[in-house]
């Protein structure tokens, strides 16, 4: 009896192979299922960046639950720009949003958009997005953001194309205070930007590298008069065409803040 069953199984496998069908083993099925994250898993866990081969599924799950991937929400609506306005600088270029990429044309001198709502967090929050300079040679990111009851702007690629800094700190703009950095930015390349505002500090990163770290205690934050209209939250370029994608924000509870701080130390 057992011999007949074994022979029948053998001939069924031969028939399937002969028809061009490959029958996976149970171990192969498991490997395939675990190699592909289920639909609905957080986007960060399905990113194009490789985590490495050593952690396997456990590493993917840990990343999905880590403080780095918790609570992110889109800044812009899925369709249209409800709650936002094109900033009336005078001489501004066009602004286009297709639900995935924001394209800000070069202005004379500035083009941008700003949030008209009153519900954006003022402290203990993060913003992240990707941005590229498409054309031009000045700042392709002027991000105005709240710092408690005050406001500030993060300038990327300004003053001739390479300056990075916060404007203003204690009345000094990004080219004159301790947050000033200079670097080279390539056109048509996406850069990953991240901003953290806590009760204690303001920190910025570009492609994972820290660029500005400013304590809040005993310091005053403000914006240049040209971008007052961008408050509370706005994005601006200066004689430069830029593209933005993946613009997100999240509020940070004390536990997440403590974990992020511990990870940095």
Beta strands, then each sheet from edge to edge (+ up, - down):
strand 1: 73-74
strand 2: 84-86
strand 3: 95-97
strand 4: 101-104
strand 5: 110-115
strand 6: 125-136
strand 7: 141-147
strand 8: 150-158
strand 9: 163-167
strand 10: 181-182
strand 11: 191-197
strand 12: 201-206
strand 13: 209-215
strand 14: 234-238
strand 15: 240-251
sheet 1: 1+ 15- 4+ 3-
sheet 2: 1+ 15- 6+ 11- 12+ 13-
sheet 3: 2+ 5- 14+ 7- 8+ 9- 10+
end
